[in-house]
Amino acid sequence: VAKDLGLQLPALRDRGARVVSEGRTQYFALHGKTGHLVTAERIDREQLCRLVDKCVLRCELIVEAEM
């Protein structure tokens, strides 16, 4: 994520970047030491999308400080 935004990892942390998912369960997070997007919870496709052919989990990257 840091690389995609053109930032060094400390700058990403200093800006308070975090990943937010829809709903109460947060399935994704930013790894603090690498800046990689990682799964924070087990993702069970059958439970989440059993009635849908295309399963999509949306998340947003929130950066608190100005870019």
C-alpha positions in Angstrom: 0.0 0.0 0.0 2.8 2.4 0.9 4.5 1.7 -2.5 1.2 2.2 -4.4 0.7 5.6 -2.7 4.3 6.6 -3.3 5.1 6.8 0.4 7.7 5.4 2.6 6.4 3.1 5.4 7.0 5.6 8.2 5.0 8.3 6.4 2.1 5.9 6.0 2.1 5.2 9.7 2.5 8.9 10.6 -0.6 9.8 8.5 -2.7 7.3 10.5 -3.5 5.0 7.5 -5.9 2.2 8.2 -8.2 -0.2 6.3 -11.9 -0.2 6.9 -14.3 -2.9 5.7 -18.1 -2.7 5.4 -20.0 -4.2 8.3 -18.8 -5.1 11.8 -16.1 -7.6 10.8 -12.8 -6.1 9.6 -11.4 -8.6 7.1 -8.3 -6.6 6.1 -5.6 -4.7 7.8 -2.3 -3.0 7.1 0.8 -4.9 8.3 2.6 -2.5 10.5 6.2 -3.5 9.6 5.7 -4.0 5.8 2.8 -1.8 4.8 1.2 -4.8 3.0 -2.5 -5.3 2.9 -3.2 -8.5 4.8 -6.3 -10.5 5.9 -7.2 -9.8 9.5 -9.9 -12.4 9.8 -10.7 -15.8 8.3 -12.7 -15.3 5.1 -15.4 -18.0 4.5 -16.8 -17.5 1.0 -19.7 -20.0 1.6 -20.8 -18.0 4.7 -20.5 -14.6 3.2 -21.6 -15.1 -0.4 -23.4 -18.4 -0.6 -26.3 -17.0 -2.7 -24.1 -14.9 -5.0 -22.0 -16.0 -8.0 -19.5 -13.1 -7.7 -18.2 -12.6 -4.2 -16.8 -9.2 -3.5 -15.5 -7.8 -0.2 -15.1 -4.0 -0.3 -12.7 -2.1 1.9 -11.4 1.5 2.0 -8.0 2.9 2.9 -8.4 5.8 5.3 -5.5 8.3 5.6 -6.1 10.9 8.4 -3.4 13.4 7.5 -3.3 15.3 4.2 -1.6 13.7 1.3 
